[in-house]
Amino acid sequence: MVDRGLAIVTTLVPHIGYDASAAIAHEAGETGQTVKEVALVRTDLSSDELDEILDPSRMTGQGRQPTPSS
């Protein structure tokens, strides 16, 4: 289940830093909350911003369009 997966927290690192991201992952793992639920409380990021940041396609590259070659 993607919304319960802790690996997705890595997409937060560029936005809030490693330590804050690790703390969110730890709390989510301990409490059973989602990364988004914890991040909403611990950061200033909005729900919409978190939806975009935590989109799994950002981790897999599926959200990127290939650049056409000349």
N, CA, C and O atoms as a Tripos MOL2 file, in Angstrom:
@<TRIPOS>MOLECULE
protein
  280   279    70     0     0
PROTEIN
NO_CHARGES

@<TRIPOS>ATOM
      1 N           0.8540   -1.1740    0.0000 N.3       1 MET1
      2 CA          0.0000    0.0000    0.0000 C.3       1 MET1
      3 C           0.8990    1.2360    0.0000 C.2       1 MET1
      4 O           1.6550    1.4630    0.9450 O.2       1 MET1
      5 N           0.8120    2.0150   -1.0430 N.am      2 VAL2
      6 CA          1.7120    3.1520   -1.2370 C.3       2 VAL2
      7 C           1.5690    4.2040   -0.1520 C.2       2 VAL2
      8 O           2.5760    4.7320    0.3190 O.2       2 VAL2
      9 N           0.3520    4.5220    0.2570 N.am      3 ASP3
     10 CA          0.1960    5.5990    1.2320 C.3       3 ASP3
     11 C           0.6880    5.2080    2.6200 C.2       3 ASP3
     12 O           0.8160    6.0760    3.4830 O.2       3 ASP3
     13 N           0.9660    3.9400    2.8600 N.am      4 ARG4
     14 CA          1.5180    3.4860    4.1380 C.3       4 ARG4
     15 C           3.0080    3.1600    4.0240 C.2       4 ARG4
     16 O           3.6600    2.8900    5.0320 O.2       4 ARG4
     17 N           3.5460    3.1840    2.8110 N.am      5 GLY5
     18 CA          4.9500    2.8620    2.6110 C.3       5 GLY5
     19 C           5.8600    3.9790    3.0960 C.2       5 GLY5
     20 O           5.6410    5.1510    2.7870 O.2       5 GLY5
     21 N           6.8840    3.6060    3.8600 N.am      6 LEU6
     22 CA          7.7820    4.6130    4.4210 C.3       6 LEU6
     23 C           8.8310    5.0950    3.4240 C.2       6 LEU6
     24 O           9.3940    6.1750    3.6010 O.2       6 LEU6
     25 N           9.1020    4.3170    2.3830 N.am      7 ALA7
     26 CA         10.1260    4.7170    1.4090 C.3       7 ALA7
     27 C           9.7660    6.0220    0.7120 C.2       7 ALA7
     28 O          10.6510    6.7580    0.2740 O.2       7 ALA7
     29 N           8.4890    6.3100    0.6080 N.am      8 ILE8
     30 CA          8.0370    7.5290   -0.0700 C.3       8 ILE8
     31 C           8.5680    8.7780    0.6220 C.2       8 ILE8
     32 O           8.6220    9.8490    0.0170 O.2       8 ILE8
     33 N           8.9580    8.6460    1.8870 N.am      9 VAL9
     34 CA          9.4570    9.8030    2.6400 C.3       9 VAL9
     35 C          10.7050   10.3980    1.9850 C.2       9 VAL9
     36 O          11.0170   11.5670    2.2070 O.2       9 VAL9
     37 N          11.4160    9.6150    1.1870 N.am     10 THR10
     38 CA         12.6250   10.1410    0.5370 C.3      10 THR10
     39 C          12.3120   11.3040   -0.3980 C.2      10 THR10
     40 O          13.1810   12.1350   -0.6610 O.2      10 THR10
     41 N          11.0910   11.3720   -0.8980 N.am     11 THR11
     42 CA         10.7300   12.4900   -1.7770 C.3      11 THR11
     43 C          10.6060   13.8040   -1.0090 C.2      11 THR11
     44 O          10.5880   14.8750   -1.6150 O.2      11 THR11
     45 N          10.5190   13.7300    0.3170 N.am     12 LEU12
     46 CA         10.4450   14.9410    1.1430 C.3      12 LEU12
     47 C          11.8130   15.5700    1.3870 C.2      12 LEU12
     48 O          11.8970   16.7630    1.6800 O.2      12 LEU12
     49 N          12.8760   14.7940    1.2720 N.am     13 VAL13
     50 CA         14.2210   15.2710    1.6350 C.3      13 VAL13
     51 C          14.5910   16.6000    0.9800 C.2      13 VAL13
     52 O          15.0770   17.4850    1.6840 O.2      13 VAL13
     53 N          14.3910   16.7930   -0.3210 N.am     14 PRO14
     54 CA         14.7610   18.0870   -0.9150 C.3      14 PRO14
     55 C          13.9470   19.2660   -0.3740 C.2      14 PRO14
     56 O          14.3650   20.4180   -0.4900 O.2      14 PRO14
     57 N          12.8060   18.9780    0.2070 N.am     15 HIS15
     58 CA         11.9070   20.0380    0.6700 C.3      15 HIS15
     59 C          12.0840   20.3790    2.1490 C.2      15 HIS15
     60 O          11.9700   21.5420    2.5350 O.2      15 HIS15
     61 N          12.3660   19.3610    2.9840 N.am     16 ILE16
     62 CA         12.4520   19.6070    4.4280 C.3      16 ILE16
     63 C          13.7380   19.0970    5.0600 C.2      16 ILE16
     64 O          13.9600   19.2860    6.2560 O.2      16 ILE16
     65 N          14.5850   18.4520    4.2660 N.am     17 GLY17
     66 CA         15.8530   17.9550    4.7840 C.3      17 GLY17
     67 C          15.7710   16.5100    5.2610 C.2      17 GLY17
     68 O          14.6940   15.9610    5.4970 O.2      17 GLY17
     69 N          16.9600   15.9160    5.3930 N.am     18 TYR18
     70 CA         17.0540   14.5020    5.7610 C.3      18 TYR18
     71 C          16.5430   14.2390    7.1730 C.2      18 TYR18
     72 O          15.7440   13.3260    7.3850 O.2      18 TYR18
     73 N          17.0020   15.0360    8.1410 N.am     19 ASP19
     74 CA         16.6430   14.7820    9.5370 C.3      19 ASP19
     75 C          15.1360   14.8660    9.7680 C.2      19 ASP19
     76 O          14.5590   14.0090   10.4360 O.2      19 ASP19
     77 N          14.5040   15.8930    9.2190 N.am     20 ALA20
     78 CA         13.0540   16.0390    9.3820 C.3      20 ALA20
     79 C          12.3140   14.9010    8.6770 C.2      20 ALA20
     80 O          11.3140   14.3970    9.1880 O.2      20 ALA20
     81 N          12.8010   14.5030    7.5160 N.am     21 SER21
     82 CA         12.1780   13.3960    6.7860 C.3      21 SER21
     83 C          12.3110   12.0900    7.5620 C.2      21 SER21
     84 O          11.3630   11.3090    7.6450 O.2      21 SER21
     85 N          13.4890   11.8610    8.1260 N.am     22 ALA22
     86 CA         13.7120   10.6490    8.9190 C.3      22 ALA22
     87 C          12.8090   10.6250   10.1480 C.2      22 ALA22
     88 O          12.2850    9.5740   10.5170 O.2      22 ALA22
     89 N          12.6280   11.7800   10.7790 N.am     23 ALA23
     90 CA         11.7540   11.8610   11.9500 C.3      23 ALA23
     91 C          10.3090   11.5470   11.5680 C.2      23 ALA23
     92 O           9.5900   10.8900   12.3220 O.2      23 ALA23
     93 N           9.8920   12.0140   10.4060 N.am     24 ILE24
     94 CA          8.5390   11.7330    9.9260 C.3      24 ILE24
     95 C           8.3820   10.2400    9.6550 C.2      24 ILE24
     96 O           7.3700    9.6460   10.0270 O.2      24 ILE24
     97 N           9.3680    9.6350    9.0130 N.am     25 ALA25
     98 CA          9.3090    8.1980    8.7380 C.3      25 ALA25
     99 C           9.2390    7.4060   10.0390 C.2      25 ALA25
    100 O           8.4640    6.4570   10.1540 O.2      25 ALA25
    101 N          10.0450    7.7980   11.0100 N.am     26 HIS26
    102 CA         10.0600    7.1060   12.2950 C.3      26 HIS26
    103 C           8.6900    7.1980   12.9730 C.2      26 HIS26
    104 O           8.1450    6.1930   13.4290 O.2      26 HIS26
    105 N           8.1440    8.4050   13.0320 N.am     27 GLU27
    106 CA          6.8380    8.5920   13.6760 C.3      27 GLU27
    107 C           5.7410    7.8290   12.9430 C.2      27 GLU27
    108 O           4.8830    7.2130   13.5760 O.2      27 GLU27
    109 N           5.7660    7.8650   11.6190 N.am     28 ALA28
    110 CA          4.7590    7.1400   10.8390 C.3      28 ALA28
    111 C           4.8590    5.6400   11.1100 C.2      28 ALA28
    112 O           3.8440    4.9600   11.2580 O.2      28 ALA28
    113 N           6.0770    5.1380   11.1730 N.am     29 GLY29
    114 CA          6.2710    3.7190   11.4520 C.3      29 GLY29
    115 C           5.8180    3.3250   12.8470 C.2      29 GLY29
    116 O           5.2400    2.2560   13.0410 O.2      29 GLY29
    117 N           6.0800    4.1840   13.8090 N.am     30 GLU30
    118 CA          5.7140    3.9090   15.2020 C.3      30 GLU30
    119 C           4.2160    4.0240   15.4560 C.2      30 GLU30
    120 O           3.6540    3.2470   16.2280 O.2      30 GLU30
    121 N           3.5720    4.9850   14.8130 N.am     31 THR31
    122 CA          2.1650    5.2670   15.1160 C.3      31 THR31
    123 C           1.1840    4.6050   14.1600 C.2      31 THR31
    124 O          -0.0040    4.4940   14.4630 O.2      31 THR31
    125 N           1.6790    4.1620   13.0010 N.am     32 GLY32
    126 CA          0.7880    3.5870   11.9990 C.3      32 GLY32
    127 C           0.1100    4.6320   11.1320 C.2      32 GLY32
    128 O          -0.7190    4.2980   10.2860 O.2      32 GLY32
    129 N           0.4610    5.9030   11.3400 N.am     33 GLN33
    130 CA         -0.0790    6.9630   10.4860 C.3      33 GLN33
    131 C           0.6410    6.9310    9.1420 C.2      33 GLN33
    132 O           1.7060    6.3280    9.0110 O.2      33 GLN33
    133 N           0.0520    7.5850    8.1520 N.am     34 THR34
    134 CA          0.7320    7.7040    6.8680 C.3      34 THR34
    135 C           1.7960    8.7940    6.9610 C.2      34 THR34
    136 O           1.7630    9.6380    7.8560 O.2      34 THR34
    137 N           2.7300    8.7600    6.0290 N.am     35 VAL35
    138 CA          3.7440    9.8060    5.9430 C.3      35 VAL35
    139 C           3.0630   11.1600    5.7740 C.2      35 VAL35
    140 O           3.4700   12.1430    6.3940 O.2      35 VAL35
    141 N           2.0410   11.2120    4.9470 N.am     36 LYS36
    142 CA          1.3380   12.4790    4.7200 C.3      36 LYS36
    143 C           0.6940   12.9890    6.0050 C.2      36 LYS36
    144 O           0.7840   14.1790    6.3060 O.2      36 LYS36
    145 N           0.0540   12.1190    6.7570 N.am     37 GLU37
    146 CA         -0.5920   12.5380    8.0040 C.3      37 GLU37
    147 C           0.4140   13.1620    8.9670 C.2      37 GLU37
    148 O           0.1450   14.1990    9.5730 O.2      37 GLU37
    149 N           1.5560   12.5310    9.1000 N.am     38 VAL38
    150 CA          2.5860   13.0520   10.0060 C.3      38 VAL38
    151 C           3.1700   14.3440    9.4470 C.2      38 VAL38
    152 O           3.3710   15.3060   10.1880 O.2      38 VAL38
    153 N           3.4440   14.3720    8.1440 N.am     39 ALA39
    154 CA          4.0410   15.5610    7.5250 C.3      39 ALA39
    155 C           3.1170   16.7700    7.6150 C.2      39 ALA39
    156 O           3.5910   17.8990    7.7450 O.2      39 ALA39
    157 N           1.8250   16.5560    7.5470 N.am     40 LEU40
    158 CA          0.8780   17.6710    7.6740 C.3      40 LEU40
    159 C           1.0090   18.3580    9.0290 C.2      40 LEU40
    160 O           0.8350   19.5720    9.1310 O.2      40 LEU40
    161 N           1.3120   17.5890   10.0580 N.am     41 VAL41
    162 CA          1.4510   18.1400   11.4060 C.3      41 VAL41
    163 C           2.8430   18.7240   11.6260 C.2      41 VAL41
    164 O           2.9890   19.7640   12.2690 O.2      41 VAL41
    165 N           3.8640   18.0560   11.0910 N.am     42 ARG42
    166 CA          5.2500   18.4260   11.3910 C.3      42 ARG42
    167 C           5.8620   19.4570   10.4500 C.2      42 ARG42
    168 O           6.9270   20.0010   10.7440 O.2      42 ARG42
    169 N           5.2090   19.7350    9.3260 N.am     43 THR43
    170 CA          5.7750   20.6890    8.3610 C.3      43 THR43
    171 C           4.7620   21.7870    8.0550 C.2      43 THR43
    172 O           3.6120   21.7400    8.4920 O.2      43 THR43
    173 N           5.2140   22.7590    7.3030 N.am     44 ASP44
    174 CA          4.3360   23.8360    6.8420 C.3      44 ASP44
    175 C           3.7690   23.5420    5.4540 C.2      44 ASP44
    176 O           3.1290   24.4030    4.8510 O.2      44 ASP44
    177 N           3.9980   22.3410    4.9500 N.am     45 LEU45
    178 CA          3.5190   21.9820    3.6180 C.3      45 LEU45
    179 C           2.0150   21.7200    3.6510 C.2      45 LEU45
    180 O           1.4960   21.1210    4.5940 O.2      45 LEU45
    181 N           1.3290   22.1770    2.6140 N.am     46 SER46
    182 CA         -0.1200   21.9730    2.5220 C.3      46 SER46
    183 C          -0.4240   20.5510    2.0490 C.2      46 SER46
    184 O           0.4590   19.8300    1.5840 O.2      46 SER46
    185 N          -1.6720   20.1770    2.1780 N.am     47 SER47
    186 CA         -2.1100   18.8690    1.7090 C.3      47 SER47
    187 C          -1.8590   18.7150    0.2080 C.2      47 SER47
    188 O          -1.4060   17.6620   -0.2400 O.2      47 SER47
    189 N          -2.1510   19.7600   -0.5660 N.am     48 ASP48
    190 CA         -1.9200   19.7110   -2.0160 C.3      48 ASP48
    191 C          -0.4370   19.5780   -2.3390 C.2      48 ASP48
    192 O          -0.0570   18.8130   -3.2250 O.2      48 ASP48
    193 N           0.4030   20.3270   -1.6190 N.am     49 GLU49
    194 CA          1.8510   20.2340   -1.8400 C.3      49 GLU49
    195 C           2.3440   18.8290   -1.5220 C.2      49 GLU49
    196 O           3.1440   18.2650   -2.2690 O.2      49 GLU49
    197 N           1.8710   18.2670   -0.4240 N.am     50 LEU50
    198 CA          2.2840   16.9140   -0.0530 C.3      50 LEU50
    199 C           1.8030   15.8880   -1.0660 C.2      50 LEU50
    200 O           2.5250   14.9400   -1.3720 O.2      50 LEU50
    201 N           0.5970   16.0610   -1.5890 N.am     51 ASP51
    202 CA          0.1080   15.1430   -2.6230 C.3      51 ASP51
    203 C           1.0470   15.1370   -3.8200 C.2      51 ASP51
    204 O           1.3540   14.0790   -4.3700 O.2      51 ASP51
    205 N           1.4990   16.3090   -4.2180 N.am     52 GLU52
    206 CA          2.4140   16.4010   -5.3620 C.3      52 GLU52
    207 C           3.7780   15.8060   -5.0200 C.2      52 GLU52
    208 O           4.3290   15.0230   -5.7940 O.2      52 GLU52
    209 N           4.3190   16.1760   -3.8640 N.am     53 ILE53
    210 CA          5.6440   15.7070   -3.4580 C.3      53 ILE53
    211 C           5.6510   14.1970   -3.2370 C.2      53 ILE53
    212 O           6.6030   13.5210   -3.6270 O.2      53 ILE53
    213 N           4.6080   13.6660   -2.6200 N.am     54 LEU54
    214 CA          4.5590   12.2470   -2.2610 C.3      54 LEU54
    215 C           4.0050   11.3610   -3.3690 C.2      54 LEU54
    216 O           3.7370   10.1810   -3.1400 O.2      54 LEU54
    217 N           3.8340   11.9070   -4.5510 N.am     55 ASP55
    218 CA          3.3650   11.1310   -5.7000 C.3      55 ASP55
    219 C           4.4160   10.0690   -6.0290 C.2      55 ASP55
    220 O           5.5580   10.4150   -6.3330 O.2      55 ASP55
    221 N           4.0540    8.7820   -5.9740 N.am     56 PRO56
    222 CA          5.0350    7.7150   -6.2150 C.3      56 PRO56
    223 C           5.7330    7.8020   -7.5680 C.2      56 PRO56
    224 O           6.8560    7.3160   -7.7060 O.2      56 PRO56
    225 N           5.1000    8.4060   -8.5630 N.am     57 SER57
    226 CA          5.7410    8.5040   -9.8760 C.3      57 SER57
    227 C           6.9920    9.3700   -9.8220 C.2      57 SER57
    228 O           7.8510    9.2660  -10.6970 O.2      57 SER57
    229 N           7.1090   10.2220   -8.8100 N.am     58 ARG58
    230 CA          8.3230   11.0330   -8.6510 C.3      58 ARG58
    231 C           9.5170   10.1570   -8.2850 C.2      58 ARG58
    232 O          10.6560   10.4860   -8.6180 O.2      58 ARG58
    233 N           9.2620    9.0460   -7.6040 N.am     59 MET59
    234 CA         10.3410    8.1310   -7.2300 C.3      59 MET59
    235 C          10.7300    7.2300   -8.3930 C.2      59 MET59
    236 O          11.8980    6.8750   -8.5480 O.2      59 MET59
    237 N           9.7510    6.8630   -9.2080 N.am     60 THR60
    238 CA         10.0000    5.8980  -10.2700 C.3      60 THR60
    239 C          10.3650    6.5370  -11.5970 C.2      60 THR60
    240 O          10.8400    5.8580  -12.5080 O.2      60 THR60
    241 N          10.1470    7.8370  -11.7090 N.am     61 GLY61
    242 CA         10.4260    8.5220  -12.9590 C.3      61 GLY61
    243 C           9.2910    8.4200  -13.9560 C.2      61 GLY61
    244 O           9.3900    8.9550  -15.0590 O.2      61 GLY61
    245 N           8.2110    7.7410  -13.5890 N.am     62 GLN62
    246 CA          7.0860    7.5740  -14.5050 C.3      62 GLN62
    247 C           6.3620    8.8810  -14.7760 C.2      62 GLN62
    248 O           5.6420    9.0000  -15.7670 O.2      62 GLN62
    249 N           6.5480    9.8560  -13.9080 N.am     63 GLY63
    250 CA          5.8860   11.1330  -14.1020 C.3      63 GLY63
    251 C           6.6220   12.0500  -15.0550 C.2      63 GLY63
    252 O           6.1060   13.1050  -15.4230 O.2      63 GLY63
    253 N           7.8200   11.6610  -15.4600 N.am     64 ARG64
    254 CA          8.6260   12.4930  -16.3560 C.3      64 ARG64
    255 C           8.3930   12.0850  -17.7990 C.2      64 ARG64
    256 O           8.2380   10.9040  -18.1130 O.2      64 ARG64
    257 N           8.3710   13.0630  -18.6530 N.am     65 GLN65
    258 CA          8.2270   12.8090  -20.0830 C.3      65 GLN65
    259 C           9.6150   12.7450  -20.7090 C.2      65 GLN65
    260 O          10.4700   13.5770  -20.4070 O.2      65 GLN65
    261 N           9.8450   11.7660  -21.5780 N.am     66 PRO66
    262 CA         11.1510   11.6970  -22.2450 C.3      66 PRO66
    263 C          11.3640   12.8920  -23.1680 C.2      66 PRO66
    264 O          10.4210   13.4150  -23.7620 O.2      66 PRO66
    265 N          12.6060   13.3070  -23.2730 N.am     67 THR67
    266 CA         12.9630   14.4010  -24.1700 C.3      67 THR67
    267 C          13.1890   13.8210  -25.5600 C.2      67 THR67
    268 O          14.0020   12.9090  -25.7170 O.2      67 THR67
    269 N          12.4830   14.3330  -26.5780 N.am     68 PRO68
    270 CA         12.6860   13.8040  -27.9350 C.3      68 PRO68
    271 C          14.0980   14.1100  -28.4320 C.2      68 PRO68
    272 O          14.6330   15.1930  -28.1940 O.2      68 PRO68
    273 N          14.6880   13.1420  -29.1210 N.am     69 SER69
    274 CA         16.0230   13.3900  -29.6910 C.3      69 SER69
    275 C          15.8980   14.0370  -31.0590 C.2      69 SER69
    276 O          14.9130   13.8610  -31.7750 O.2      69 SER69
    277 N          16.9340   14.7890  -31.3900 N.am     70 SER70
    278 CA         16.8910   15.5000  -32.6750 C.3      70 SER70
    279 C          17.3430   14.6100  -33.7860 C.2      70 SER70
    280 O          17.3750   15.0320  -34.9420 O.2      70 SER70
@<TRIPOS>BOND
     1     1     2 1
     2     2     3 1
     3     3     4 2
     4     3     5 am
     5     5     6 1
     6     6     7 1
     7     7     8 2
     8     7     9 am
     9     9    10 1
    10    10    11 1
    11    11    12 2
    12    11    13 am
    13    13    14 1
    14    14    15 1
    15    15    16 2
    16    15    17 am
    17    17    18 1
    18    18    19 1
    19    19    20 2
    20    19    21 am
    21    21    22 1
    22    22    23 1
    23    23    24 2
    24    23    25 am
    25    25    26 1
    26    26    27 1
    27    27    28 2
    28    27    29 am
    29    29    30 1
    30    30    31 1
    31    31    32 2
    32    31    33 am
    33    33    34 1
    34    34    35 1
    35    35    36 2
    36    35    37 am
    37    37    38 1
    38    38    39 1
    39    39    40 2
    40    39    41 am
    41    41    42 1
    42    42    43 1
    43    43    44 2
    44    43    45 am
    45    45    46 1
    46    46    47 1
    47    47    48 2
    48    47    49 am
    49    49    50 1
    50    50    51 1
    51    51    52 2
    52    51    53 am
    53    53    54 1
    54    54    55 1
    55    55    56 2
    56    55    57 am
    57    57    58 1
    58    58    59 1
    59    59    60 2
    60    59    61 am
    61    61    62 1
    62    62    63 1
    63    63    64 2
    64    63    65 am
    65    65    66 1
    66    66    67 1
    67    67    68 2
    68    67    69 am
    69    69    70 1
    70    70    71 1
    71    71    72 2
    72    71    73 am
    73    73    74 1
    74    74    75 1
    75    75    76 2
    76    75    77 am
    77    77    78 1
    78    78    79 1
    79    79    80 2
    80    79    81 am
    81    81    82 1
    82    82    83 1
    83    83    84 2
    84    83    85 am
    85    85    86 1
    86    86    87 1
    87    87    88 2
    88    87    89 am
    89    89    90 1
    90    90    91 1
    91    91    92 2
    92    91    93 am
    93    93    94 1
    94    94    95 1
    95    95    96 2
    96    95    97 am
    97    97    98 1
    98    98    99 1
    99    99   100 2
   100    99   101 am
   101   101   102 1
   102   102   103 1
   103   103   104 2
   104   103   105 am
   105   105   106 1
   106   106   107 1
   107   107   108 2
   108   107   109 am
   109   109   110 1
   110   110   111 1
   111   111   112 2
   112   111   113 am
   113   113   114 1
   114   114   115 1
   115   115   116 2
   116   115   117 am
   117   117   118 1
   118   118   119 1
   119   119   120 2
   120   119   121 am
   121   121   122 1
   122   122   123 1
   123   123   124 2
   124   123   125 am
   125   125   126 1
   126   126   127 1
   127   127   128 2
   128   127   129 am
   129   129   130 1
   130   130   131 1
   131   131   132 2
   132   131   133 am
   133   133   134 1
   134   134   135 1
   135   135   136 2
   136   135   137 am
   137   137   138 1
   138   138   139 1
   139   139   140 2
   140   139   141 am
   141   141   142 1
   142   142   143 1
   143   143   144 2
   144   143   145 am
   145   145   146 1
   146   146   147 1
   147   147   148 2
   148   147   149 am
   149   149   150 1
   150   150   151 1
   151   151   152 2
   152   151   153 am
   153   153   154 1
   154   154   155 1
   155   155   156 2
   156   155   157 am
   157   157   158 1
   158   158   159 1
   159   159   160 2
   160   159   161 am
   161   161   162 1
   162   162   163 1
   163   163   164 2
   164   163   165 am
   165   165   166 1
   166   166   167 1
   167   167   168 2
   168   167   169 am
   169   169   170 1
   170   170   171 1
   171   171   172 2
   172   171   173 am
   173   173   174 1
   174   174   175 1
   175   175   176 2
   176   175   177 am
   177   177   178 1
   178   178   179 1
   179   179   180 2
   180   179   181 am
   181   181   182 1
   182   182   183 1
   183   183   184 2
   184   183   185 am
   185   185   186 1
   186   186   187 1
   187   187   188 2
   188   187   189 am
   189   189   190 1
   190   190   191 1
   191   191   192 2
   192   191   193 am
   193   193   194 1
   194   194   195 1
   195   195   196 2
   196   195   197 am
   197   197   198 1
   198   198   199 1
   199   199   200 2
   200   199   201 am
   201   201   202 1
   202   202   203 1
   203   203   204 2
   204   203   205 am
   205   205   206 1
   206   206   207 1
   207   207   208 2
   208   207   209 am
   209   209   210 1
   210   210   211 1
   211   211   212 2
   212   211   213 am
   213   213   214 1
   214   214   215 1
   215   215   216 2
   216   215   217 am
   217   217   218 1
   218   218   219 1
   219   219   220 2
   220   219   221 am
   221   221   222 1
   222   222   223 1
   223   223   224 2
   224   223   225 am
   225   225   226 1
   226   226   227 1
   227   227   228 2
   228   227   229 am
   229   229   230 1
   230   230   231 1
   231   231   232 2
   232   231   233 am
   233   233   234 1
   234   234   235 1
   235   235   236 2
   236   235   237 am
   237   237   238 1
   238   238   239 1
   239   239   240 2
   240   239   241 am
   241   241   242 1
   242   242   243 1
   243   243   244 2
   244   243   245 am
   245   245   246 1
   246   246   247 1
   247   247   248 2
   248   247   249 am
   249   249   250 1
   250   250   251 1
   251   251   252 2
   252   251   253 am
   253   253   254 1
   254   254   255 1
   255   255   256 2
   256   255   257 am
   257   257   258 1
   258   258   259 1
   259   259   260 2
   260   259   261 am
   261   261   262 1
   262   262   263 1
   263   263   264 2
   264   263   265 am
   265   265   266 1
   266   266   267 1
   267   267   268 2
   268   267   269 am
   269   269   270 1
   270   270   271 1
   271   271   272 2
   272   271   273 am
   273   273   274 1
   274   274   275 1
   275   275   276 2
   276   275   277 am
   277   277   278 1
   278   278   279 1
   279   279   280 2
@<TRIPOS>SUBSTRUCTURE
     1 MET1         2 RESIDUE 1 A MET
     2 VAL2         6 RESIDUE 1 A VAL
     3 ASP3        10 RESIDUE 1 A ASP
     4 ARG4        14 RESIDUE 1 A ARG
     5 GLY5        18 RESIDUE 1 A GLY
     6 LEU6        22 RESIDUE 1 A LEU
     7 ALA7        26 RESIDUE 1 A ALA
     8 ILE8        30 RESIDUE 1 A ILE
     9 VAL9        34 RESIDUE 1 A VAL
    10 THR10       38 RESIDUE 1 A THR
    11 THR11       42 RESIDUE 1 A THR
    12 LEU12       46 RESIDUE 1 A LEU
    13 VAL13       50 RESIDUE 1 A VAL
    14 PRO14       54 RESIDUE 1 A PRO
    15 HIS15       58 RESIDUE 1 A HIS
    16 ILE16       62 RESIDUE 1 A ILE
    17 GLY17       66 RESIDUE 1 A GLY
    18 TYR18       70 RESIDUE 1 A TYR
    19 ASP19       74 RESIDUE 1 A ASP
    20 ALA20       78 RESIDUE 1 A ALA
    21 SER21       82 RESIDUE 1 A SER
    22 ALA22       86 RESIDUE 1 A ALA
    23 ALA23       90 RESIDUE 1 A ALA
    24 ILE24       94 RESIDUE 1 A ILE
    25 ALA25       98 RESIDUE 1 A ALA
    26 HIS26      102 RESIDUE 1 A HIS
    27 GLU27      106 RESIDUE 1 A GLU
    28 ALA28      110 RESIDUE 1 A ALA
    29 GLY29      114 RESIDUE 1 A GLY
    30 GLU30      118 RESIDUE 1 A GLU
    31 THR31      122 RESIDUE 1 A THR
    32 GLY32      126 RESIDUE 1 A GLY
    33 GLN33      130 RESIDUE 1 A GLN
    34 THR34      134 RESIDUE 1 A THR
    35 VAL35      138 RESIDUE 1 A VAL
    36 LYS36      142 RESIDUE 1 A LYS
    37 GLU37      146 RESIDUE 1 A GLU
    38 VAL38      150 RESIDUE 1 A VAL
    39 ALA39      154 RESIDUE 1 A ALA
    40 LEU40      158 RESIDUE 1 A LEU
    41 VAL41      162 RESIDUE 1 A VAL
    42 ARG42      166 RESIDUE 1 A ARG
    43 THR43      170 RESIDUE 1 A THR
    44 ASP44      174 RESIDUE 1 A ASP
    45 LEU45      178 RESIDUE 1 A LEU
    46 SER46      182 RESIDUE 1 A SER
    47 SER47      186 RESIDUE 1 A SER
    48 ASP48      190 RESIDUE 1 A ASP
    49 GLU49      194 RESIDUE 1 A GLU
    50 LEU50      198 RESIDUE 1 A LEU
    51 ASP51      202 RESIDUE 1 A ASP
    52 GLU52      206 RESIDUE 1 A GLU
    53 ILE53      210 RESIDUE 1 A ILE
    54 LEU54      214 RESIDUE 1 A LEU
    55 ASP55      218 RESIDUE 1 A ASP
    56 PRO56      222 RESIDUE 1 A PRO
    57 SER57      226 RESIDUE 1 A SER
    58 ARG58      230 RESIDUE 1 A ARG
    59 MET59      234 RESIDUE 1 A MET
    60 THR60      238 RESIDUE 1 A THR
    61 GLY61      242 RESIDUE 1 A GLY
    62 GLN62      246 RESIDUE 1 A GLN
    63 GLY63      250 RESIDUE 1 A GLY
    64 ARG64      254 RESIDUE 1 A ARG
    65 GLN65      258 RESIDUE 1 A GLN
    66 PRO66      262 RESIDUE 1 A PRO
    67 THR67      266 RESIDUE 1 A THR
    68 PRO68      270 RESIDUE 1 A PRO
    69 SER69      274 RESIDUE 1 A SER
    70 SER70      278 RESIDUE 1 A SER
